């Protein structure tokens, strides 16, 4: 009875170990999903077959060593002269023999009995199939890496061919190609990510809020509106419906002096630098955490200067009409509390008291 209980306990312990292995697979999957770097992901894809190869080699080596012990006097251990060697040496030789079966085999160690010969034939068949699978996996990973890396080069080549066929000037061709190269090699825009179209709407709202809320928080008004109890829901809709990203290359003009935009927007610098040339010919440098054309979201606006990118720039755009529509709907429901109406009134009143209007605020940090 005691032996029977011990056997049941042993089986239960084995089941628990198997459950731990299942849990380990989930942990590895979670770690893999958190990796954002394509290079690290590619290295992991290469390491997986190598780890699998070592695992199979270990199992086969243990079997080869065990067959040698059970063969009696005419074992490969005796024939190869490893009888007096330690256990570590015998294991390493067995591991060397097992790994050699995946290529051309090992001539120094050969089978000396029928059992060893049968085991060697079985290992040859298994190692041949495993080698084919691993070669296919490695080839697939390398091909995928080549396709991803070569897609941008093919697109640039097609763009240059198109510009040449249409006799576009070389200077303009250089700027267009530079902008396109920056777009495909730098930060991605939502239009270039096909899988974003299949993500559920609630997840999109949460994702856009996480992306744009920290950018809008650089502005004092939006920082207060985000922290307000009633403004949180409004800003979630603003981040989802009214915000977008724009990538620029050096020399690109965002807006020009005297331009009255048909689709007015506020521009927030996420990265890079821009130069703002006012009506007096003075240039102001805009860098990260600064913004331009804020007046466009509070009143009808005509640009008072020219904004040009002086480096590769990433801008966050706030669409004025969509922002005003969302705020109007909220103000109809909310009669009291924090609303944009008071800030907009004070902003326009301050503009009316300034003689020289500009697209940027001089007190930005």
N, C-alpha and C positions, 0 to 999 in steps of 0.2 A: 504493500500500500504506500509505503514511503517512497519507493522508486516511482510508482505511478504518479504521485503528487509532484515529485521532482520533475518528471517528464512534462506534465501539464504546465508547470511553472516555466520550464525551459521554452515550451512552445509560445507561451504568452510573451516571454521576453523577446523572442524572435519577431513576433508580430509588432511589438513596440518599436523594435529597431527598424522594421520596414516602414512604419508610420513616420519615423524620423527621416527616413530617406525621401518619402513623399514631401514632407515639410521642407526638406533641403532643396528640392526641385522648385518649390514655390518661392523660396528665398532667392535662389539664383535667377529665376524669372523676373522677380521684382528688381533685383540689382541691374539686370540687363536692360529693363525698361527705363531705368533712371539714367542710363548712360546717354549723353547727348552728342558726344564726339563721334564722328564717322570713323576717324582713325582708330580710336580705342575699340569701337565696335568691330572693325575689320580685324584687328589683332585678336580679339576674343573669338571671332569666327575661325581664325587659323588655329588658335590654341585648343579649341574643342576637339578636333580630330586627333591632335597630338596627345591630349590627355586620354582620349578613348584608346589610342594605340598603346599607350603605356599600360592601361588597365588590362587590355586583352593580352599584352605581352606578359604581364605579371601572372595572370590566370594560367596561360599556356606554360609559362616557366615552372609554376608550382606543379602542374600536371606532369610535365616532363621529368622533373626531379622525383616526383612520387613514383612514376613508372620505372625509373631507374632503380629505386630502392626495392620495388617489388619484383624486379627481374631476376634477382639472385646474383650468382657469381658473374654471369656474362652481361653485366649492365654497362651502360655507356660511361658511368662514373669510373668503373674499373678500367675499361678499355682506353679511356682518355687520360688516365693517370691522376684522377682527382680524389682518389679514395682517402689519402692522408691529408687532404686539404680541409680547411674549416668549412662550416656551414655557410658563411658569408660568401666564400669563393665559389662554392658549388651553386649557390643561388645566382650569383652574378653570371656564371657560365651558362646556367639554364636560361636566364633572362636574355643573354646575348644570343643564344640559340633560337629562342622564341621570336625575338625581333628580326633575326636574320631570315626567318621563314617568310616574312613579308616582302623580301626582295629576292636574293639569289640563293639563300641558304648558307649554312656554316659547314665547311668541309672538315674542320678539326674535330668536331663532335658528330658522330654518326650512330645510328641505332645498331644494337648488338643482339637483339632478340626479336621474336615475332610480335610480342606485345609493344615493344618500342617502335617497330616498323609500322604497325597498324596505327599507333598514336601519331607517328610522323606523317602518315598519309592523310589522316583526318585533319591535322593541323595545317597541312599544305592546302587542302580544299578550303578550309575556313579562312585562312590568311589571304588566299587569292580573292575570295569574295569581299572580305573586309578592305583589302587594298583597292579594289575597284570602287567601292562605295566612297572611301576617303578621297580617292583621286577625283571622283565626280564632284564631291562637296568642295574641294579646294578649287577645282576648275570653275565651278559655278560662282564661288565667292570672288575670284579674281576677275571673271567676266563681268560680274555685277559692278565691281569697283571700276573697271575700265569703261563701262557704259556710262556710269554716273560722272566720271571724270571727263569723258570725251563729249558729253552732251553740250556743255557750255562752249567748247571750242567749235563744234559743228554749227551751233547757232550764230556765233560771231562770224564765222566764215560765210554763212548764208547772208547775214546782214551786210557784210562788206560787198558781196557780190551784187546784192540788190541796189546798194547805194551807187556802185560803179556803173551798173546798167542804166540808172536814171540820171547820170552825169551830175551827181551831187558834188559840190566843191570839196577839195581835200581838207580844208580847215574845218568845214562843217562835218565831214565824214569822221574826222578825228574826234570831234566832240561827241558825236552820236555814238561811236564805238566805245569811247571811254565811259559814257553814261551807261551803255548797255553792259559793259564788262563789270562796272561797279554794281549794277543791279543783280547780275547772276552770281557774282562772287562774294558780295557783301550780304547784308541782312535781306531776308526774303520778305516779299509782300504777300498778303493773303491771296492775291490772284494767282500766284505761282504755286500754291499748295493745293493740289486737287482734293486731298482727303478732308480739307476743312468743310467741303460741301456736304459731307455725310455725317458730320457731327451734329448732335441734337442741339436745339435752340437754347435750352437752359444752360448747357455746357458752354456754348458760344458766349452767352451773356456773362457768365462767370469768368471765362478766359479773357474777354475784352476788358472787363472791369479790372482784373489783375494787371493787365498790360498798361492801360491808360490812366488808371486812377493815381498811380504814383507819379506820373508825368504831370497830370493836372494839379497835383498837390504842390507843385513848385510855385504856382500862382496863389497869392494870399486869399483871393475870393474863393477859388475852387477848393482850397485847403479847408476853409471854414465850412463850405457847403458840403464837403465830403464827411466832415465830422459831425454835422448836424443830424439830428434824429430823423427829420423829415426829408432832408436833402439826399440821404444815402440812396433811396430808391430812385430818385430822379437822376442822380449821377450814374447809376447802373445803366439806365436807358440811354443817357448821353454817351457813355463809353461804348455802348453796343451799336448805337445808330448814327451818332454824329462824329465819331472819331475815326481817323485813318492815318496811314503812314505814307510818307513821300521820301524817296531816295534821290539825291542830287549828286552830280559830279561837279568838280571845280569849273567855274565859269557859267553855270546854269543860272538864269535869271528867274527869280520867284515871282516878282511883280515889278512893274515900272512906274515911274512918277506920272501922275495924272490919270492912271488907269482906274476905272470904276468897274470892279469885278462883277460879272453876272452871277457868279457863285461865290459869294464872300466867305472867307475863312480866316481864322486866327491861326498863326504859325508858332509852334513851340519847338525850340532847338533841343533835340535829344542828343546829338553828337555832331562834331564838326564845327566849322566856323563860317560865318557869312559876313559880308560887308554891306552896310546900309548907307547909301549916298543920299543926303538930304538936298533940299532946294538951294542951300548955300554952298554946296560943293564939299561939305565936310563928311567924312566917312566915320561911321561908328561900327565897331566890331561886335557881332553877336556870337556868343558861344553857348555851351550847354547850360540849361536852366533859364534861358532868356526867351522872350517871345516878341512877336511883332504883329501889327494889325489887330490889336485887341478891340479897337473901336468898331470893327466890322461886325462884331456880335452884339453890340449895344445900340448902334444907330446906322443910318445909311452913310457909306464911307467911300471916299476917293483917296487912293494912295498918294502920299505926299513925298515919296522918295522911291528909290530903286534898291531892291534887295537882291544881292548876287552871292552865290556860293563861292567861297574862296578855297574850299577843300571838299572832300567827300562828306556830304551832309545827310543826316537823317532827321526829318522833320515830322512832328505830330500835328495833324490838321484837325481843327474843330470847325465843323460846318455850321455857319451862322444860322441859316434858315431852319435846319433841323433842331439846333439848340433852342432857338426861340419858340419853335412849335412845342417842344417838350415842356419848356418852362411855362408857357401859357396854359397848357392843359393842367399842370400842377397848381398854378395860382388860382385857377377857377375852383379847384377842390379845396385848396388851403387858403383860408382867409387871414390867418395870423401866423406868426412865427417867422423864421428866416426865409426870405424870398429874394430872388435876384433883382426885383423891381427897385428896391432902395439903392442897391449898389449901382445899378444902371443909371438911375436918376442923378446920383452924386457924380458918377463918371462923366456924363454928358454935361452937367453943370460946370464941372472943372474944365472940360474942353472948351466951353463957350467963353471962359475967362482967360484962355491962352491965345496969344496973338499968332505965334508960329506953331501950327499943328504939325505933328510928326507921327509916323507909324509905330514908334517904339517909345517906351517910358524910360526916362533918364535915371530913375531910381531903382532899376532892376538889379538884382544880385545874382 
